[in-house]
């Protein structure tokens, strides 16, 4: 979930995603379902190969029956440039047709496409001038569509590079998530070896800033050999007051062990929440209640894992709510050992 949110914060990915979604909607939904292409007034030349051959066979038989060369020429012109090819196929495999009828039709028709005047062209046949006119009428629409797509892509790229430039120059909009990430990077890690303790198997740094209403950091716990052992994390447990941003008054620290049936949870509470009977009663079912203070440590243990959560830094927000009732910031170090 966090990775998806990170991608949504990047303008480039937003632009790419919007383009793909728009393409799918325009092409598949509108193009195929709402406004599908409908063919009308197709000429015999546009038929499938088998039907073109059948069409010419019927034209030959009709000429043999009526002897009208004008009608034969009109039907021949409907095949346009493909006519000689279809005729060659019939002559190569006449089947039950009379070869004399084929020869008579061939001698009667005009073999030069376009020799028949426009007013005598076969019904449904597309003349050269009409085809050129159709291409001309469709060209502006195609150009407009291409220009719109180019502008959308160019606009997305321009926005992306502008935002990237602002970020590099330090003039971009700083989100609570960005501030929390920077604070976590600057936080000092605990060196347990200098304290005479065994170094933890894994260490993580979770950081919160007021305004990050979706704060929920989780980390995978793996053995040195890469085996998955469990997960740990910290997220919002309880808020106080109304309005935005959310005023967080308690966090949940949790530890999951794949070899244990129960996830262990402890609740880090603000000074106000810790002494408020109503809030305490509400949160008691979630886990052991602990008052958050800078430097304090709380331990979570499962069947095969041990986690020490240390508050590296924290601060309370100011406002109309009681003093010490909600967090402005919190940096929590999570160190994990295998038991």
C-alpha positions in Angstrom: 0.0 0.0 0.0 2.8 2.4 0.9 4.5 1.7 -2.4 1.3 2.5 -4.3 1.0 5.8 -2.4 4.6 6.7 -3.2 4.0 6.1 -6.9 0.9 8.4 -6.8 3.1 11.2 -5.4 5.2 11.2 -8.5 3.9 13.4 -11.4 5.5 11.2 -14.1 3.6 8.1 -12.9 0.4 10.1 -12.6 0.9 11.2 -16.2 1.6 7.8 -17.5 -1.3 6.2 -15.6 -3.7 8.9 -16.8 -2.6 8.4 -20.4 -3.0 4.6 -20.2 -6.4 4.9 -18.6 -7.5 7.5 -21.2 -6.3 5.3 -24.0 -8.1 2.3 -22.7 -11.3 4.2 -22.2 -11.1 5.9 -25.6 -10.0 2.8 -27.5 -11.8 -0.1 -25.9 -14.8 1.4 -24.2 -15.8 4.2 -26.6 -14.2 2.7 -29.8 -15.6 -0.8 -29.3 -18.7 -0.6 -27.1 -20.2 2.9 -27.3 -19.2 4.0 -30.9 -18.0 0.9 -32.7 -17.0 1.2 -36.4 -19.8 0.4 -38.8 -19.2 -0.4 -42.4 -21.8 0.7 -45.0 -22.0 0.7 -48.8 -19.0 -1.6 -49.2 -17.9 -2.3 -52.8 -17.4 -5.8 -54.1 -13.7 -5.2 -54.0 -13.9 -4.9 -50.2 -15.4 -8.3 -49.8 -13.5 -11.3 -48.4 -11.6 -13.3 -51.1 -14.1 -16.1 -51.2 -17.1 -13.8 -51.6 -15.3 -11.8 -54.3 -14.9 -15.0 -56.3 -18.5 -15.9 -55.8 -19.5 -12.4 -56.9 -17.6 -12.6 -60.2 -19.0 -16.1 -60.9 -22.5 -14.8 -60.5 -21.7 -11.8 -62.8 -20.4 -14.3 -65.4 -23.5 -16.4 -65.2 -25.7 -13.4 -65.4 -24.0 -12.2 -68.6 -24.3 -15.6 -70.1 -28.1 -15.5 -69.4 -28.8 -11.9 -70.4 -26.1 -11.0 -72.8 -26.0 -7.3 -71.6 -22.5 -6.1 -71.8 -23.2 -2.8 -70.0 -24.4 -4.7 -66.9 -21.3 -7.0 -67.2 -19.0 -3.9 -67.3 -20.7 -2.4 -64.2 -20.3 -5.6 -62.2 -16.7 -6.0 -63.4 -15.8 -2.4 -62.3 -17.0 -3.2 -58.8 -14.0 -5.4 -58.3 -11.6 -2.5 -59.2 -7.9 -3.5 -59.4 -8.5 -6.9 -57.8 -10.7 -8.0 -60.8 -8.0 -9.6 -62.9 -6.7 -11.6 -60.0 -10.2 -13.0 -59.2 -10.7 -13.8 -62.9 -7.4 -15.7 -63.0 -8.5 -17.8 -59.9 -11.8 -18.7 -61.6 -10.1 -19.6 -64.9 -7.5 -21.7 -63.0 -10.3 -23.7 -61.2 -13.6 -23.2 -63.1 -15.3 -26.1 -61.4 -18.8 -26.6 -62.8 -18.8 -23.3 -64.7 -18.8 -23.3 -68.5 -15.5 -22.1 -69.8 -17.2 -20.6 -72.8 -19.2 -18.4 -70.5 -16.0 -17.3 -68.8 -14.3 -16.4 -72.1 -17.4 -14.5 -73.3 -17.6 -12.4 -70.2 -13.9 -11.7 -70.3 -14.1 -10.4 -73.8 -17.1 -8.3 -73.0 -15.8 -6.4 -70.0 -13.5 -3.3 -69.9 -10.3 -4.3 -68.1 -9.0 -0.8 -67.5 -10.3 0.4 -64.1 -11.9 3.8 -64.4 -12.8 3.5 -68.1 -16.5 3.5 -67.3 -17.9 7.1 -66.6 -18.6 8.0 -63.0 -22.4 8.0 -63.6 -22.2 4.3 -64.8 -20.0 3.0 -62.0 -21.1 -0.1 -60.3 -23.4 0.5 -57.3 -21.3 0.8 -54.1 -18.0 1.1 -56.0 -15.6 3.6 -54.7 -14.1 5.8 -57.4 -10.6 7.2 -57.3 -11.9 10.8 -56.8 -14.2 9.6 -54.0 -11.4 7.8 -52.3 -9.2 10.8 -52.4 -12.0 13.0 -51.1 -12.5 10.5 -48.2 -8.8 10.6 -47.4 -8.8 14.4 -47.4 -11.9 14.6 -45.2 -10.4 12.2 -42.6 -7.0 13.8 -42.5 -7.9 16.9 -40.4 -9.6 14.7 -37.8 -6.5 12.5 -37.6 -4.3 15.5 -37.2 -6.5 17.0 -34.5 -6.4 13.7 -32.5 -2.6 13.4 -32.9 -2.2 17.1 -31.8 -4.3 16.6 -28.7 -2.4 13.4 -27.7 0.9 15.2 -28.2 -0.2 18.2 -26.2 -1.3 16.0 -23.3 2.0 14.1 -23.3 4.0 17.3 -23.6 2.0 18.9 -20.8 2.5 15.9 -18.4 6.2 16.0 -19.1 6.4 19.7 -18.6 4.7 19.5 -15.3 7.0 16.6 -14.2 10.2 18.5 -15.1 8.9 21.7 -13.4 8.1 19.8 -10.2 11.5 18.0 -10.3 13.3 21.4 -10.8 11.5 22.9 -7.8 12.3 19.8 -5.7 16.0 20.1 -6.6 16.0 23.9 -5.8 14.1 23.3 -2.5 11.1 25.5 -3.7 8.7 22.6 -4.1 5.8 21.8 -1.8 7.0 19.8 1.2 4.5 17.2 2.3 4.3 15.7 5.8 5.5 12.4 4.4 8.6 14.1 2.9 9.4 15.9 6.2 9.0 12.6 8.1 11.3 10.8 5.7 14.0 13.4 6.0 13.7 13.3 9.8 14.1 9.5 9.8 17.2 9.8 7.6 18.7 12.3 10.1 17.8 10.3 13.2 20.7 8.6 15.1 20.6 4.9 15.2 21.2 3.1 18.5 24.6 1.2 18.5 23.8 -1.7 20.8 27.3 -3.1 20.5 28.7 -0.1 22.4 26.2 -0.9 25.2 27.5 -4.4 25.6 24.5 -6.0 23.8 24.3 -8.2 20.8 23.6 -6.3 17.6 20.0 -6.6 16.5 19.1 -8.8 13.5 17.3 -5.9 11.9 16.7 -2.2 12.6 14.0 0.1 11.2 13.2 3.8 11.6 9.5 4.9 11.5 8.7 8.6 11.3 5.4 10.5 11.6 4.5 14.2 11.0 1.3 16.0 11.6 -0.8 15.9 8.4 0.2 12.3 7.4 -3.3 11.0 8.0 -2.6 7.7 6.4 0.6 7.0 8.5 1.1 3.2 8.7 4.7 2.0 8.5 5.4 -1.8 8.3 8.6 -3.7 7.8 9.4 -7.3 6.9 11.6 -9.2 9.3 14.0 -11.7 7.5 16.8 -13.9 8.8 20.4 -13.3 7.7 19.8 -16.1 5.2 16.8 -14.3 3.7 14.1 -16.4 5.4 10.8 -14.6 6.2 10.3 -14.6 10.0 7.5 -12.0 10.5 6.7 -8.3 10.3 6.5 -5.3 12.6 5.3 -1.8 12.3 3.6 1.3 13.8 0.4 3.0 12.8 -2.3 5.4 14.0 -4.4 3.9 16.8 -6.6 6.8 18.1 -7.2 10.5 17.2 -8.7 13.3 19.2 -10.8 16.3 18.3 -12.3 17.0 14.8 -11.2 18.5 11.5 -8.2 18.0 9.4 -5.4 17.1 9.7 -6.1 14.3 12.1 -4.8 14.9 15.6 -3.2 11.6 16.6 -3.3 10.9 20.4 -2.0 7.3 20.3 0.0 4.9 18.1 0.0 1.1 17.8 3.3 -0.7 17.8 2.9 -4.4 16.7 5.0 -7.5 16.1 3.9 -10.5 14.0 5.8 -13.8 14.3 5.1 -16.5 11.7 5.7 -19.1 14.4 3.2 -17.5 16.8 -0.6 -17.5 16.6 -1.0 -14.1 18.1 0.3 -10.6 17.0 1.6 -8.6 20.0 0.6 -5.0 20.2 1.4 -2.1 22.5 -0.2 1.4 22.5 2.0 4.5 22.7 -0.2 7.3 24.2 0.2 11.0 24.5 0.5 12.4 28.1 -3.1 13.6 28.0 -4.5 10.3 26.6 -2.6 8.3 29.2 -4.4 10.0 32.1 -7.8 10.3 30.3 -10.0 7.5 31.7 -12.3 7.5 28.6 -9.5 7.1 26.1 -7.7 4.5 28.3 -10.8 2.4 28.5 -11.3 2.6 24.7 -7.7 1.5 24.0 -7.1 -1.2 26.7 -8.5 -3.9 24.4 -5.8 -3.1 21.8 -2.8 -3.9 23.9 -0.6 -2.7 26.9 -0.8 1.1 27.3 2.5 3.0 27.4 3.0 6.7 27.8 5.2 8.1 25.1 8.3 10.0 26.3 11.5 10.8 24.5 14.1 8.0 25.0 11.6 5.5 26.4 11.8 1.9 25.3 9.1 -0.7 25.2 9.6 -4.4 24.5 7.4 -6.7 22.5 8.0 -10.5 22.5 6.6 -13.4 20.6 7.5 -17.1 20.4 10.7 -16.5 18.4 11.2 -12.7 18.1 12.0 -9.8 20.5 11.4 -6.2 19.5 12.6 -3.1 21.3 10.7 0.1 20.3 12.7 3.3 21.3 11.3 6.8 20.9 14.1 8.7 19.3 12.3 12.0 19.2 8.7 13.3 19.6 6.8 16.6 19.9 3.3 17.7 20.7 1.1 20.0 18.6 -0.3 23.3 19.8 -3.9 24.5 19.5 -7.3 24.6 21.1 -7.0 21.0 22.3 -5.6 20.2 25.8 -1.8 20.5 26.1 0.1 17.3 25.3 -3.0 15.7 23.7 -1.8 15.1 20.1 1.5 14.4 18.4 3.2 16.9 16.1 6.0 14.4 15.3 7.2 11.0 16.3 10.4 9.1 15.4 10.4 5.5 16.5 13.3 3.0 16.2 12.4 -0.7 16.0 15.2 -3.2 16.7 14.5 -6.9 16.3 16.3 -10.0 17.7 15.7 -13.7 17.2 15.2 -15.4 20.5 
